[in-house]
Structures are given as structure tokens and as C-alpha cells.
Amino acid sequence: MPLPPLLHYGTASEYKHHYEHHYQRANIVTFDGIRVYFKPQKFGHAFYENSQRKKGPKDEFSPVRAQRMDWIKATLENPSARLYKGWNKEDKTYEENRRVSVVYDGFVVVIELSLNTHGELKGNFITCYVADQSINRIVNSPEWDRDRCLKDLEK
């Protein structure tokens, strides 16, 4: 699958409209059959950064992040994606129900998994970013395993 082109809009509201139309209102399914949902508040989490480049509130729109918005769907749908368990900073542990997908140049998409009413996996988009500083740590994480995730969620 070729890398989607970067998006080029003039304002944050145009990027937000794109997110609403192509993600919130769309039916996006991973290459292995997991429906992924996109909540409105995740726009700010994914496409804003702290203006001081530190930990803290994300108070500045990031065109660099937003330009890669269409890489989210392409990453989730790509059967060549490498899948890793997500890291929980607070508990300092890997979580079975967090999945990090990597395909394009260190671009990562993080989803949180749960069970739908039929007992099947469903995903909620958490964030995406170019992991230039943390990609080595991510690709050395344990691989995500569907069966372990399901077993953990069924507890």
C-alpha cells in the first residue's frame, strides 16, 4: 500500500472537519477485522502539542501531525503493519488491550481495545504520531497477540 499524501489545509478547523468526515463518521476496520471508533475529543489529543515541547497541556495545533491524518486509516488497514502492545506510563507495564500499529517511517497509531456487545474486539482511537524519539523502544516492545488480548478482556 502506498503512503497517502500529506494533507494541506489552511486552518485547524479544516483539519478538524476532515477528521469528523473521514474518521468520526466513517466505518474504519483494521486489516484483521476490528472496527475502530474515533471520538471528537481525540482530535485534540492527536493533533495538538504542548507549546513548550514539554509534558503538560496540549495547547498548540500541530500541522505536522495533522498533515499525516490520512496515514491513520492506511496504517490500520495495512496487512503489513507490525503490531505491538501499548505501554501504560502510570502502571509502567505493557497492556494487552492497547495496540500500537507501525507501518510508515515510524508513524504509529495507538488504539485501545474492548469487547462489543457480541463479544468481538472493537477499537477506540487513542493517538497517532511520528515516533522519531521512541520508535526503537516501540519496535522492541512485546508483539500484540489477539488471543491474549481477548483472554485478558474476557476476565
Secondary structure, DSSP 8 states (H G I E B T S, - for coil): ---------SSHHHHHHHHIIIIITS-EE-TTS-EEE--TTHHHHHHEE-TTSSSS---EE-HHHHTTTHHHHHHHH-TT-EEEEEEETTTTEEEEEEEEEE-STTEEEEEEEEE-TTS-EEEEEEEEEE-TTTHHHHHTS-B--HHHHHHHHT-
